[in-house]
Amino acid sequence: MTFTSKQRAYLKSLAADLEPVFQIGKSSVSPEVISAISESFNTHELIKITVLKNCLDDVKEVAITVSERTRSDLVQVIGRKFVLYKPFKDDPKIILPKAGKKA
């Protein structure tokens, strides 16, 4: 999903107060980590993840990989943290601002 700048800004504002729910360490993106993150999307639409210093992989690469494998959208990467968004299928709690048409 591609976000408009307004939608991305809205998600970033919601994520600002979030505490990271996962830490990715030296084992990097393991199947167990992906499974745990995927499971957390059953109860959260927006999650923040920290990549620890002992993970030698590039933070942005890790974020993209996790996003692809969990079928979620990467909202932002800041320093060693990144935010993922995956709306609930039946009853989304986060309502994104409508994409405005440019005249």
C-alpha positions as CSV (number, residue, x, y, z in Angstrom):
1,M,0.0,0.0,0.0
2,T,1.3,3.4,-0.8
3,F,0.4,6.2,1.6
4,T,-0.3,9.8,0.9
5,S,1.9,12.2,2.8
6,K,-1.1,13.0,5.0
7,Q,-1.7,9.3,5.8
8,R,2.0,8.7,6.5
9,A,2.1,11.7,8.8
10,Y,-1.0,10.5,10.6
11,L,0.5,7.1,11.2
12,K,3.9,8.6,12.3
13,S,2.0,10.8,14.9
14,L,0.3,7.7,16.3
15,A,3.6,5.8,16.4
16,A,5.4,8.6,18.2
17,D,4.1,7.5,21.6
18,L,4.5,3.7,21.0
19,E,7.0,1.7,22.8
20,P,8.9,-0.9,20.7
21,V,7.3,-4.3,21.1
22,F,10.1,-6.3,19.5
23,Q,13.9,-6.2,19.4
24,I,15.8,-7.7,16.5
25,G,19.3,-8.8,17.6
26,K,22.2,-10.7,16.2
27,S,20.1,-13.6,14.8
28,S,18.5,-10.9,12.6
29,V,15.3,-11.8,10.8
30,S,14.7,-15.4,11.9
31,P,11.5,-17.3,11.2
32,E,10.7,-17.1,14.9
33,V,10.9,-13.3,14.9
34,I,8.7,-13.1,11.8
35,S,6.2,-15.5,13.4
36,A,6.0,-13.4,16.6
37,I,5.6,-10.1,14.8
38,S,2.9,-11.6,12.5
39,E,1.1,-12.8,15.6
40,S,1.2,-9.4,17.2
41,F,-0.7,-8.0,14.2
42,N,-3.7,-10.0,15.6
43,T,-3.9,-7.4,18.4
44,H,-2.1,-4.3,17.0
45,E,-2.4,-2.5,13.7
46,L,0.7,-0.3,14.3
47,I,3.9,-1.7,15.9
48,K,7.4,-0.3,16.5
49,I,10.4,-2.5,16.4
50,T,14.0,-1.8,17.5
51,V,17.1,-3.2,15.8
52,L,19.8,-3.8,18.4
53,K,23.4,-2.7,17.8
54,N,24.5,-6.4,17.7
55,C,22.5,-6.9,14.6
56,L,25.0,-6.4,11.8
57,D,22.4,-6.0,9.0
58,D,21.3,-2.6,7.7
59,V,18.2,-1.3,9.6
60,K,16.4,-0.3,6.5
61,E,17.0,-3.7,4.9
62,V,15.8,-5.4,8.0
63,A,12.6,-3.2,8.0
64,I,11.9,-4.0,4.4
65,T,12.4,-7.7,4.9
66,V,10.1,-7.8,8.0
67,S,7.5,-5.8,6.2
68,E,7.5,-8.1,3.2
69,R,7.4,-11.3,5.3
70,T,4.6,-10.1,7.6
71,R,2.7,-8.6,4.7
72,S,2.6,-5.2,6.4
73,D,3.4,-1.7,5.3
74,L,6.6,0.1,6.3
75,V,5.7,3.5,7.7
76,Q,9.1,4.9,8.7
77,V,12.6,4.1,9.7
78,I,14.2,6.3,12.3
79,G,17.6,5.5,13.6
80,R,17.5,1.9,14.8
81,K,13.7,1.8,15.0
82,F,11.0,1.2,12.4
83,V,7.2,1.2,12.4
84,L,4.9,-1.2,10.6
85,Y,1.2,-0.9,9.8
86,K,-1.2,-3.7,9.0
87,P,-4.9,-2.8,9.3
88,F,-7.3,-5.4,10.8
89,K,-9.3,-7.1,8.0
90,D,-12.7,-7.0,9.6
91,D,-12.8,-4.0,11.9
92,P,-9.9,-1.6,11.4
93,K,-9.3,0.6,14.5
94,I,-7.0,3.1,12.8
95,I,-8.9,5.1,10.2
96,L,-6.5,6.8,7.7
97,P,-7.3,10.2,6.4
98,K,-8.8,10.1,2.9
99,A,-6.5,10.5,0.0
100,G,-7.3,14.0,-1.4
101,K,-7.5,14.7,-5.1
102,K,-5.2,17.3,-6.5
103,A,-6.8,19.9,-8.7
